[in-house]
Amino acid sequence: MYKYILGWIDIVPGQRDAFLAGLDTYIETTRAEPGCLFFEMSASRDQPDIVLLMECFTDEAAHKLHSEAPHQEWMRANLKRYMTGGRFDLVYSDRVVRETPNRPTG
């Protein structure tokens, strides 16, 4: 069962470019992970403080490996610094689960 994640990440107003800095390396590293079918992050054209996320993994196990990968520390720090909220839709082949994350802490 494929796992798709669609996200709308709210960024501190005026800080989108700072959030996106260095993202190319993170994206390339994620795309090279076993079980990653696609991974995209980009700035919203319509909303200056929104970053869009689209990703797909072959299954829950592949996504778990992604979540535990060493480069996630960089992303968690970036999210902690710049994320103010957002929404993620998780699609498991035949069902959608909506999550509203809390701002990262720690």
C-alpha positions in Angstrom: 0.0 0.0 0.0 1.5 3.3 -1.1 1.7 6.2 1.4 1.2 9.7 0.0 1.7 12.9 2.0 0.4 16.2 0.9 1.3 19.2 3.0 0.7 22.9 3.3 3.4 24.3 5.7 2.8 27.8 7.2 6.0 29.7 7.5 6.8 32.7 9.6 5.8 35.7 7.5 8.7 37.0 5.4 10.9 33.9 6.1 10.0 31.6 3.3 13.2 32.1 1.4 15.2 31.4 4.6 13.2 28.2 5.1 13.8 27.1 1.6 17.6 27.7 1.7 19.5 24.4 1.6 16.3 22.5 0.7 17.8 21.1 -2.5 20.2 18.9 -0.6 17.5 17.6 1.7 15.2 16.8 -1.3 18.0 15.0 -3.2 18.9 12.9 -0.1 15.2 12.1 0.5 14.7 11.1 -3.1 17.6 8.6 -2.8 16.1 6.8 0.1 14.8 3.2 -0.4 11.1 3.2 -1.0 10.8 6.9 -1.9 8.8 7.1 -5.1 8.7 10.9 -5.3 9.4 13.9 -3.0 8.7 17.6 -3.8 8.7 20.8 -1.8 8.1 24.2 -3.3 7.0 27.7 -2.6 3.3 28.4 -3.1 2.7 30.7 -6.0 -0.4 32.2 -4.5 0.5 32.4 -0.8 3.9 33.8 0.1 4.2 32.2 3.5 3.2 28.6 2.4 5.4 25.8 1.3 3.9 22.8 -0.4 5.0 19.3 0.2 4.2 16.2 -1.9 5.7 12.9 -1.2 5.1 9.2 -1.8 6.6 6.1 -0.3 6.1 2.4 -1.2 4.7 1.7 2.2 4.6 2.7 5.9 8.0 1.0 6.6 9.7 3.1 3.9 8.2 6.3 5.3 9.3 5.3 8.8 12.9 4.9 7.6 12.6 8.4 6.0 11.3 9.8 9.3 14.3 8.3 11.1 17.0 9.3 8.5 19.9 11.4 9.8 19.1 14.3 7.5 15.7 14.7 9.3 17.6 16.5 12.1 18.3 19.4 9.7 14.6 19.4 8.7 13.3 19.3 12.2 15.5 22.2 13.2 14.4 24.2 10.1 10.7 23.5 10.9 11.2 24.4 14.5 12.7 27.7 13.5 10.3 28.7 10.6 7.0 26.7 10.8 4.0 28.3 12.4 1.4 25.6 11.5 0.1 23.7 8.6 -1.9 20.8 7.4 -0.9 17.3 6.2 -3.1 14.9 4.4 -2.0 11.2 4.5 -3.3 9.0 1.8 -3.0 5.2 2.2 -4.1 4.0 -1.3 -7.8 4.0 -0.3 -8.2 6.4 2.7 -7.2 9.9 3.7 -6.2 10.9 7.2 -5.8 14.7 7.9 -3.3 15.8 10.5 -2.9 19.2 11.9 0.6 19.3 13.5 1.7 21.2 16.5 4.7 23.5 16.1 7.8 21.5 16.7 9.4 21.8 20.2 12.6 20.8 21.8 
